Amino acid sequence: MIPPGSTLGLLGGGQLGRMFTQAAHRLGYEVVVLDPDPNSPAGRISAMHLQAEYSDEPALTELGKSVRAITTEFENVPSTSLAFLRLFCPVRPGPEAVSLTQDRIAEKLFVRQQGLLTAPFHPILTDGDLEPAFEAIGAPALLKTNRLGYDGKGQAQVDTMEDLVQAFEEFGREPAILERRLRLDLEVSVVLSRSEDGRSVTFPVAENRHVNGILDSSVVPARIPARLAERARQAATKLATAMSYVGTMAVEFFVVGGDQLLVNELAPRPHNSGHYTIDACVTDQFEQQVRALVGLPLGDTTLHSPAAMVNLLGDLWLPGEPRWDRALSDPGVKLHLYGKKEPRAGRKMGHITALGVAPDDALAAAIGARARLSSPTHP
């Protein structure tokens, strides 16, 4: 066990890193952040901010020598950097788990190897794979880049063979997958934490809604049958165990046909749909990440009450400074801003969480609070 008072390392300094750093501070740990952004939200509240690229070996060496253990806030950090850092101290999650989630093809094949389902897909590595992929998957479909896609980026709708050819060209003819676009009942996710000794705990299942590929809202508990929620938790735990995962991670699912669960993506880090845990659970997802990293026992994930989270994108700033007073006029609403200097359309600037006696009540409160933000301070 790495005791409080020690210093931990973090690759990535965005909002997830900021919330990890805040959780580490509560438990008595200092954090050193490595991130190339001079205005890194996590770097600004850390003991030290190493402003460098994630492949910068001198900076990685300095990080490795100055901390007791290292984690990451996002999946696109080079797995080679994680492997290098492991020469100095424990790295959790390990490079093998992170590398798996960076490759859509490998990830989906891994999921199927565990006996779980995914949407029908076909790998596309070269031009010669385009026609066989379209014949196998058909339309409507989505072309997804094999690497680096998030928040709807690296995806294109495909309705014809011509669409597929054009999208593959626009993606630079890089490896991709063609995935059947399904009629979804809804999307859900499970955030879980797993310790080095193999113990796993799951948070309540979240029901998610996306707009333009970006998570818009999460409602907890998900409005699905209890048996389906339990199957989702079991599937997520099975995947984490098979990966020998240590830390906090999320598994996104599609629900189709009423009771069929399809694994969509794995995220080797805390997840946007788990932000509700900060206000609604005994232990939040970021504290669990710290606990797993340092070898402390995992905490209780009990939900205090139904909750809903809505994202705040930079679009809300375009008419003028949002009306924070109006949003917080509901005493059950909690505001979380990420300390980002520049609001931009589509950029996640913060989130609102609301508690309620039922999921529908919490969602209505959260959406209402966000709507009240939109009136500019100076009409």
SVG drawing of the C-alpha trace seen along z (x, -y; Angstrom):
<svg xmlns="http://www.w3.org/2000/svg" viewBox="-40 -44 56 61">
<polyline fill="none" stroke="black" stroke-width="0.4" points="0.0,0.0 1.3,-3.4 0.5,-5.7 -1.1,-9.1 1.5,-11.8 3.1,-10.1 3.1,-11.6 1.2,-10.0 1.8,-10.5 -0.9,-11.3 -0.7,-11.2 -3.2,-13.7 -4.4,-16.9 -8.0,-17.4 -11.1,-17.4 -10.9,-13.7 -7.4,-14.3 -8.5,-17.4 -11.2,-15.3 -8.7,-12.5 -6.3,-15.1 -9.1,-16.5 -9.9,-13.0 -6.2,-12.3 -5.9,-15.6 -8.9,-14.5 -7.1,-11.3 -3.8,-13.1 -1.8,-12.5 0.1,-14.9 -0.1,-14.6 2.4,-15.3 0.7,-15.8 2.4,-15.3 0.4,-17.1 1.5,-19.3 -1.2,-21.9 0.1,-24.9 -3.4,-25.5 -4.1,-21.9 -7.0,-21.9 -5.4,-19.2 -1.9,-20.7 -3.1,-24.0 -4.1,-22.3 -1.2,-19.7 2.0,-19.8 3.9,-19.9 2.9,-20.2 5.4,-18.7 4.5,-20.4 5.7,-17.9 4.4,-15.5 3.4,-12.0 6.3,-10.5 9.0,-12.8 11.4,-10.4 13.2,-13.0 9.9,-14.2 8.7,-10.6 11.9,-9.8 11.4,-12.8 7.8,-11.7 8.8,-8.1 11.5,-9.1 9.3,-11.6 6.2,-9.5 5.3,-6.2 2.7,-5.1 1.2,-6.3 -2.2,-6.3 -3.8,-7.9 -6.9,-10.0 -7.4,-9.0 -6.9,-6.0 -4.9,-7.6 -1.7,-8.0 1.0,-5.9 1.1,-2.4 4.9,-2.5 5.1,-5.4 3.2,-3.4 5.6,-0.5 8.6,-2.8 7.1,-4.3 6.6,-0.8 10.4,-0.6 10.2,-3.1 7.0,-2.3 3.6,-0.6 1.5,-1.8 -2.3,-1.1 -3.9,-0.3 -1.1,1.4 0.0,0.7 -1.6,4.0 -5.1,3.0 -4.8,-0.5 -3.3,0.7 -6.3,3.1 -8.8,0.3 -6.9,-1.9 -7.6,0.6 -11.3,1.1 -10.7,4.3 -8.7,5.9 -11.2,4.7 -14.2,6.1 -12.5,9.4 -11.5,9.5 -15.1,8.9 -16.4,11.7 -13.7,14.0 -15.2,13.5 -18.6,14.8 -20.2,11.3 -21.9,9.7 -21.1,6.6 -22.8,5.0 -22.0,6.8 -18.8,5.3 -16.2,5.9 -12.5,4.7 -11.3,2.5 -7.5,2.4 -7.2,1.7 -9.3,0.6 -9.7,4.3 -11.8,4.7 -14.4,2.1 -16.6,4.2 -16.6,7.3 -17.3,5.2 -20.3,3.5 -21.6,6.9 -21.3,8.3 -22.7,5.4 -25.0,3.6 -26.6,0.3 -27.3,-1.7 -23.9,-1.5 -21.1,-3.5 -17.5,-3.7 -15.3,-4.1 -11.6,-4.7 -9.7,-2.0 -7.9,-4.4 -8.3,-7.8 -12.1,-8.2 -14.1,-9.8 -17.1,-12.0 -18.4,-11.1 -15.1,-12.0 -13.7,-9.5 -17.2,-8.3 -19.2,-8.6 -22.6,-7.4 -22.7,-5.0 -25.8,-4.3 -24.3,-3.4 -21.1,-1.9 -20.2,-5.3 -20.5,-6.7 -18.1,-4.1 -15.5,-4.8 -15.7,-8.5 -15.6,-8.2 -12.6,-5.8 -10.8,-8.4 -11.7,-11.2 -10.2,-9.2 -6.9,-8.9 -7.5,-5.3 -6.4,-4.4 -7.6,-1.1 -11.3,-1.2 -14.3,0.9 -17.7,0.9 -20.3,1.4 -24.0,2.0 -26.2,-0.9 -28.8,0.7 -32.1,-0.5 -31.3,-1.0 -33.7,-0.8 -31.2,-2.8 -27.6,-3.0 -26.3,-2.2 -22.9,-2.1 -21.2,-0.4 -18.4,-2.1 -16.4,0.3 -13.2,0.4 -10.9,3.4 -8.0,3.7 -4.7,5.5 -6.0,8.4 -8.8,9.0 -11.7,7.6 -14.2,5.7 -17.0,3.4 -19.5,1.8 -21.4,-1.4 -25.2,-1.5 -25.9,-1.3 -26.3,-4.6 -28.7,-5.2 -27.2,-7.6 -28.3,-9.9 -25.9,-11.2 -26.3,-14.3 -24.0,-14.6 -21.9,-11.8 -21.3,-13.6 -22.8,-12.4 -25.6,-14.8 -27.2,-13.2 -26.9,-10.2 -29.7,-9.0 -29.2,-6.6 -30.4,-4.1 -31.0,-3.2 -34.7,-2.7 -34.2,0.9 -35.3,4.2 -33.1,5.2 -32.1,8.5 -30.7,6.6 -28.8,4.2 -27.3,7.2 -26.3,8.8 -24.5,5.5 -22.6,5.4 -21.6,9.1 -20.4,8.5 -18.4,5.5 -16.8,7.4 -16.0,10.3 -14.2,8.0 -12.2,6.3 -11.1,9.6 -10.1,11.0 -8.0,7.8 -6.3,8.2 -7.4,4.6 -6.4,2.5 -8.2,-0.9 -11.5,-2.5 -12.9,-1.7 -16.2,-1.9 -18.1,0.4 -20.6,-1.1 -23.5,1.1 -26.3,0.9 -29.6,2.4 -31.6,3.8 -34.6,6.0 -35.7,5.3 -33.2,7.4 -30.1,7.9 -26.9,6.3 -24.2,5.5 -20.8,4.2 -20.0,0.9 -16.7,-0.4 -14.4,0.0 -12.8,-3.0 -9.7,-2.4 -10.4,-5.3 -13.2,-7.1 -16.0,-8.0 -18.3,-10.9 -21.3,-8.8 -19.9,-8.2 -19.7,-11.8 -22.9,-11.5 -21.0,-9.3 -19.3,-12.5 -22.6,-13.7 -24.8,-10.6 -22.6,-7.7 -20.8,-6.9 -17.5,-6.6 -17.1,-8.3 -15.3,-6.9 -12.2,-9.1 -11.6,-8.2 -11.9,-4.5 -9.2,-5.2 -6.9,-6.6 -7.7,-3.7 -6.9,-1.1 -3.7,-2.9 -2.3,-3.0 -3.6,0.3 -6.3,-1.0 -9.5,1.1 -12.2,0.1 -15.0,-1.9 -18.8,-1.5 -20.6,-2.3 -24.1,-2.6 -26.3,-5.2 -27.7,-7.8 -30.6,-8.7 -31.5,-8.7 -29.5,-11.2 -29.0,-12.7 -26.0,-14.4 -26.0,-16.8 -23.0,-18.0 -22.3,-21.7 -20.7,-22.4 -19.0,-25.6 -22.0,-26.5 -23.7,-27.7 -21.2,-30.6 -21.9,-31.9 -24.8,-34.2 -22.8,-35.5 -21.8,-34.4 -24.2,-31.7 -26.6,-32.5 -25.1,-30.4 -27.5,-31.9 -30.5,-30.7 -29.2,-27.2 -28.4,-26.9 -31.8,-28.3 -32.8,-24.7 -31.0,-23.6 -30.8,-20.0 -28.5,-21.0 -24.7,-20.7 -22.4,-22.5 -19.0,-21.3 -16.8,-23.4 -13.5,-22.1 -11.4,-25.2 -11.0,-25.4 -9.9,-28.9 -11.6,-29.0 -15.2,-27.9 -15.7,-26.4 -18.7,-24.8 -18.7,-21.1 -16.1,-21.5 -17.0,-19.9 -16.7,-22.8 -18.5,-21.2 -21.5,-19.3 -24.6,-19.6 -25.8,-16.9 -29.3,-16.8 -30.7,-14.4 -34.3,-13.4 -36.8,-10.9 -37.0,-9.1 -34.8,-9.1 -37.3,-11.1 -37.4,-13.8 -33.6,-14.0 -33.4,-14.3 -36.0,-17.0 -34.2,-19.0 -30.8,-18.7 -32.2,-19.6 -34.2,-22.5 -31.1,-23.9 -29.1,-23.7 -31.9,-25.5 -31.8,-28.3 -28.2,-28.9 -28.9,-30.0 -30.2,-33.5 -27.2,-35.8 -26.3,-38.0 -26.8,-41.1 -29.7,-40.7"/>
</svg>
